[in-house]
Amino acid sequence: RFRGKAISLQADGRWTQADYIVLYIHQVQRRIDPDPQFIDYFLTRRTPEKVIRLGGIDYAWIYPIPFTTPADPQVSRIEGQASLLGYRWQTDPPGLRLFWRSLDRPGDRQMAVRLAGDEAATGWTTCSLDPAFAPDTATAGAYLESICTPRLDDLPPGLYSVEVGLTNGSGEVAAFTFPQGLYAARRTPSGQMEDTPEPERLDALVDRAADGPAHRLDRVYGGRVRLAAYRLDPPEPRPGDRLAVTLYWQRVDEVLAPLRLTVQMADSRLLPLGREDRSLNADRWLAGLVATTTHHFDLPQTLDAPLAAQVEVELADPAEVALPPTTAGGQPLDKVALRLTVAPPVWPDPPESRPVAVWQGEDGQPVIGLYGVRLAPEAETGAGTLTVRLYWAALAQVNQNYQVFVHLLDEAGQIVSQHDGLPRGGGYPTPWWQEGQVVEDAHPLPLPPDLPPGTYRLAVGLYRPDSGQRLRLVGGKDYFVVELPPTSSSRTP
């Protein structure tokens, strides 16, 4: 059973994106689908990988596509003269084999090639028509092949764009628009030329287009449009800032009409911080080239920072059918494209310069440190409440959304008050924490009205809210004990 995507053989040249060409007997007999020269090229110049026979008659011919890097002949064309179909590197004879179509009789025009990298480039090299195709040059619309041998001796290893042009009688070169050739060749340390893997090529185009520090993403919408990266300005926004979020896009498959783009920002508790809706004219983009959109969000001065925020990015077609986001490998993703932190004006100084307790993640490695505990004065928190301020810091990337527990224990170890909750009331959960940030996290403990004087302790720890499993301290326990000074009056420890 065929599990791929069928592309019709039409005159628009989309067939260059296929892996195989299938010709059926009625096409061969009628020679009109898509055109006689196309049929003649495959029947006389290419060898089928398989022939399907029915009742002893050749019914269909299956040909592998002859090039490894395709062009779009509707884009890569010099009007009235030639269109580019694609190319491949070859070893016998060595060089690059171009596949192209003459739109009239070529005369003295020839194809030319140059390689251009960020640090070095070759000059234009005129290609030679494969002698087997010489008879076809008398026919307008013929499919032709040329062999190109650019001088590679002085090129260092790296990525190069393959530029293709058409020469005239005076040696001038008119270059094709050829977006698929950008960074499409890689020179290896051993001096070989090979095709750049498509993910690497697309990333190189993003690097070239980004005019500042861009963060990579791996999101493809409906298999058609790739969200490759984003950039924040300012990089660490604060309350009162106007935040610009720039998104870097690439078209990776055909888009037939403008798409609907929705970008909305909210905090980690899903409280809205802004939304933008606009049309995305991805149908006009050239394949692989980077397009950007910039979206602005005015952050209220009253935000309680640090605050975790997230940006959802959605695409829909003209019928308002959502294009589902996936990774490049096809794994489904949710709507959240990026996370960011709204930073406080100044990050707090912890009570201690070194952690008083260290929790280890599920891999056994240190992940979160506690850099001290402070008790808020009663005048600040109100009678009957003990507010415990914890000072956390990530020691590594925190991938789980951990919950904090703070227990007030009496001399017998019994819980007399407790508070469980996400850090900062859910405003700054652990997956947003970055190394070097100190997170001040307050937990109010209601005190029983009949709490007697005595000696009390605090037990502080972290756990997974989905399973209740506690993280263990380096050393074995699953909570850290804070000794409180003895109290001689009731109510306040």
Residue pairs with C-beta under 8 A, 6 or more apart in sequence:
4 19
7 14
7 15
7 17
7 18
8 14
9 15
9 21
9 27
9 33
9 34
9 38
10 34
11 34
11 35
12 74
13 72
13 73
13 74
13 83
13 85
14 72
14 254
15 21
15 34
16 65
16 67
16 70
16 71
16 72
16 73
16 85
16 86
17 70
17 72
18 65
19 64
19 65
20 49
20 62
20 63
20 64
20 65
21 42
21 62
21 63
21 64
21 65
22 60
22 61
22 62
22 63
23 39
23 42
23 43
23 60
23 61
23 63
24 59
24 60
25 57
25 58
25 59
25 60
27 33
27 39
28 39
28 43
28 61
31 39
31 40
33 39
35 141
37 101
37 139
37 141
37 142
37 143
38 143
40 143
41 142
41 143
42 61
42 63
43 61
45 132
45 133
45 143
45 145
46 63
46 66
47 63
48 61
48 62
48 63
49 62
49 63
49 64
50 61
50 62
51 58
51 60
51 61
51 62
52 58
52 59
52 60
52 61
52 62
53 59
65 86
66 86
66 88
66 99
67 85
67 86
67 87
67 88
67 97
67 99
68 86
68 87
68 88
68 89
68 195
69 86
69 87
69 88
69 162
69 180
69 181
69 184
69 195
70 85
70 86
70 180
71 83
71 84
71 85
71 86
71 87
71 164
71 176
71 178
71 180
71 181
72 179
72 180
72 287
73 83
73 84
73 85
73 101
74 83
75 177
75 178
75 179
75 286
76 83
76 84
76 164
76 176
76 177
76 178
76 180
77 83
77 84
77 103
77 176
78 166
78 174
78 176
79 103
80 103
80 104
81 102
81 103
81 104
81 109
81 166
82 100
82 101
82 102
82 103
82 106
82 109
82 111
82 166
83 100
83 101
83 103
84 98
84 99
84 100
84 164
84 176
84 178
85 99
85 100
85 101
85 143
86 98
86 99
86 180
87 96
87 97
87 98
87 99
87 162
87 164
88 96
88 97
89 95
89 96
89 97
89 185
89 193
89 194
89 195
90 96
90 97
93 147
93 149
94 149
95 147
95 148
95 149
95 150
96 113
96 147
96 148
96 149
96 150
96 162
96 193
97 130
97 145
97 146
97 147
97 148
98 111
98 113
98 127
98 145
98 146
98 147
98 148
98 164
99 143
99 144
99 145
100 111
100 143
100 144
100 145
100 146
101 141
101 142
101 143
101 144
102 137
102 140
102 141
102 142
102 144
103 140
103 141
104 140
105 137
105 138
105 139
105 140
106 137
106 144
107 169
108 168
108 169
109 166
109 167
109 168
109 169
110 126
110 127
110 128
110 129
110 146
110 166
110 167
111 126
111 127
111 146
111 148
111 164
111 165
111 166
111 167
112 124
112 125
112 126
112 127
112 148
112 164
112 165
112 166
112 167
112 173
113 124
113 125
113 127
113 148
113 150
113 162
113 163
113 164
113 165
114 121
114 122
114 123
114 124
114 125
114 150
114 163
114 165
115 121
115 122
115 150
115 152
115 155
115 160
115 161
115 162
115 163
115 185
116 122
116 160
116 161
116 163
117 155
117 156
117 158
117 159
117 160
117 161
118 158
118 159
119 156
119 158
120 154
120 155
120 156
120 158
121 160
122 150
122 151
122 152
122 154
122 155
123 151
124 165
124 167
124 173
125 148
125 149
125 150
125 151
126 167
127 146
127 147
127 148
128 146
128 147
128 148
129 137
129 144
129 145
129 146
130 144
130 145
130 146
130 147
132 145
133 142
133 144
133 145
136 142
136 143
136 144
137 144
152 187
152 191
152 193
155 187
156 187
157 187
157 188
157 189
158 186
158 187
159 183
159 185
159 186
159 196
159 200
159 201
159 204
160 183
160 184
160 185
160 186
160 187
161 181
161 182
161 183
161 184
161 185
162 178
162 181
162 184
162 185
163 175
163 176
163 178
163 181
164 175
164 176
164 178
164 181
165 173
165 174
165 175
165 176
166 173
166 174
166 176
167 173
167 174
168 174
177 286
179 286
179 287
179 288
179 289
180 287
180 288
182 201
182 205
182 288
182 289
183 196
183 200
183 201
183 204
183 205
183 208
184 195
184 196
184 201
185 193
185 194
185 195
185 196
186 193
186 194
186 195
186 196
186 200
187 193
188 194
196 204
199 328
201 288
202 226
202 228
202 250
202 252
202 288
203 216
203 228
205 250
205 288
205 289
205 290
206 214
206 216
206 228
206 229
206 248
206 250
206 290
208 290
209 248
209 290
209 292
210 229
210 231
210 248
212 231
212 233
213 231
213 235
214 229
214 230
214 231
214 246
214 248
215 229
215 230
215 231
215 232
215 338
216 228
216 229
217 227
217 228
217 229
217 230
217 337
217 338
218 327
218 328
219 226
219 227
219 313
219 325
219 326
219 327
219 333
219 337
220 226
220 227
220 252
220 325
220 326
220 327
220 328
221 227
221 315
221 323
221 324
221 325
222 315
222 317
222 323
222 324
223 252
223 253
223 326
224 251
224 252
224 253
224 254
224 255
224 282
224 323
225 249
225 250
225 251
225 252
225 255
225 259
225 280
225 282
225 315
225 323
226 249
226 250
226 251
226 252
226 328
227 247
227 248
227 249
227 313
227 325
227 337
228 248
228 249
228 250
228 290
229 247
229 248
230 245
230 246
230 247
230 248
230 311
230 337
230 338
231 245
231 246
231 248
232 243
232 244
232 245
232 246
232 340
233 243
233 244
233 246
234 241
234 243
236 341
236 343
237 243
237 299
237 340
237 342
237 343
238 299
238 305
238 342
238 343
238 344
238 345
239 299
239 300
239 301
239 302
239 303
239 305
239 342
239 345
240 299
240 300
240 301
241 299
242 296
242 297
242 298
242 299
243 265
243 296
243 297
243 298
243 299
244 294
244 295
244 296
245 263
245 265
245 294
245 295
245 296
245 297
245 311
245 338
246 292
246 293
246 294
246 295
247 263
247 292
247 293
247 294
247 295
247 313
247 337
248 290
248 291
248 292
249 280
249 282
249 285
249 290
249 291
249 292
249 293
250 285
250 288
250 289
250 290
250 291
251 282
251 285
251 286
251 287
251 288
251 289
251 291
252 287
252 288
255 282
255 283
255 285
256 283
257 283
257 317
257 318
258 279
258 280
258 281
258 282
258 283
258 318
259 279
259 280
259 282
259 283
259 315
259 316
259 317
259 318
259 323
260 277
260 279
260 280
260 315
260 316
260 317
260 318
260 320
261 277
261 278
261 279
261 280
261 293
261 313
261 314
261 315
262 275
262 276
262 277
262 312
262 313
262 314
262 315
262 316
263 275
263 276
263 293
263 295
263 311
263 312
263 313
263 314
264 272
264 274
264 275
264 276
264 311
264 312
265 272
265 273
265 274
265 275
265 297
265 309
265 310
265 311
265 312
266 272
266 273
266 309
266 310
266 312
267 273
267 307
267 308
267 309
267 310
267 427
268 307
268 308
268 309
268 310
268 426
268 427
268 428
268 429
268 432
269 426
269 427
273 297
273 299
273 309
274 296
274 297
274 298
276 295
276 296
278 293
280 293
280 315
282 291
285 291
299 342
303 342
304 424
304 427
305 342
305 343
305 344
305 345
306 341
306 342
306 343
306 344
306 347
306 424
306 427
306 428
306 432
306 437
306 439
307 341
307 342
307 427
307 428
308 339
308 341
308 342
308 427
308 428
308 429
308 431
308 432
309 339
309 340
309 341
309 342
310 336
310 338
310 339
310 340
311 336
311 337
311 338
311 339
311 340
312 335
312 336
312 337
313 325
313 335
313 337
313 338
314 322
314 335
315 322
315 323
315 325
316 322
316 323
317 323
324 332
325 332
325 333
325 334
325 335
325 337
326 332
326 333
327 333
339 431
339 432
341 428
341 432
341 434
341 437
347 437
347 438
348 391
348 438
348 440
349 438
350 371
350 372
350 391
350 393
350 438
351 371
351 372
351 373
351 374
351 391
352 371
352 372
352 391
353 371
354 371
355 369
355 370
355 371
355 393
355 395
356 370
356 371
356 372
356 373
356 480
357 369
357 370
357 460
357 473
357 480
358 366
358 368
358 369
358 370
358 395
358 473
358 474
359 366
359 367
359 368
359 369
359 370
359 461
359 462
359 471
359 472
359 473
359 474
360 366
360 367
360 471
360 472
360 473
360 474
361 367
361 396
361 398
361 399
361 400
361 471
362 400
362 471
365 396
366 395
366 396
366 474
367 394
367 395
367 396
367 398
367 471
368 392
368 393
368 394
368 395
368 398
368 402
368 430
368 433
368 462
368 471
369 392
369 393
369 394
369 395
370 390
370 391
370 392
370 460
370 480
371 391
371 392
371 393
371 438
372 391
373 388
373 389
373 390
373 391
373 458
373 460
373 482
374 388
374 389
374 391
375 386
375 387
375 388
375 389
375 484
376 386
376 387
376 388
376 389
376 442
378 385
378 492
380 387
381 387
381 444
383 491
384 446
384 447
384 449
384 491
385 444
385 445
385 446
385 447
386 408
386 417
386 444
386 445
386 447
386 492
386 493
387 442
387 443
387 444
387 445
388 406
388 419
388 442
388 443
388 444
388 445
388 458
388 460
389 440
389 441
389 442
389 443
390 404
390 406
390 440
390 441
390 442
390 443
390 460
391 438
391 439
391 440
391 441
392 423
392 433
392 438
392 439
392 441
393 433
393 435
393 436
393 437
393 438
393 439
394 430
394 433
394 434
394 435
394 437
395 435
396 435
397 435
398 430
398 431
398 433
399 431
400 430
400 431
400 464
401 422
401 429
401 430
401 431
401 464
401 465
402 429
402 430
402 462
402 463
402 464
402 465
402 471
403 420
403 421
403 422
403 462
403 463
403 464
403 465
404 420
404 421
404 422
404 423
404 441
404 443
404 460
404 461
404 462
405 418
405 419
405 420
405 459
405 460
405 461
405 462
405 463
405 479
406 418
406 419
406 420
406 443
406 445
406 458
406 459
406 460
407 415
407 417
407 418
407 458
407 459
407 460
407 479
408 415
408 416
408 417
408 418
408 445
408 447
408 456
408 457
408 458
408 493
409 415
409 416
409 456
409 457
409 458
409 459
410 416
410 454
410 456
411 454
411 455
411 456
416 447
416 448
416 451
416 456
417 445
417 446
417 447
417 448
418 445
419 443
419 444
419 445
421 443
422 429
422 465
423 429
423 430
423 439
423 441
424 439
424 440
424 441
424 442
428 439
428 441
430 462
433 439
447 491
447 492
447 493
449 491
450 490
451 490
451 491
451 493
452 490
453 486
453 487
453 488
453 489
453 490
454 486
454 487
455 484
455 486
455 487
456 484
456 487
456 493
457 481
457 482
457 483
457 484
458 481
458 482
458 484
459 479
459 480
459 481
459 482
460 479
460 480
460 481
460 482
461 470
461 471
461 478
461 479
461 480
462 470
462 471
463 469
463 470
463 471
470 478
470 479
471 478
472 478
473 479
473 480
484 493
487 493
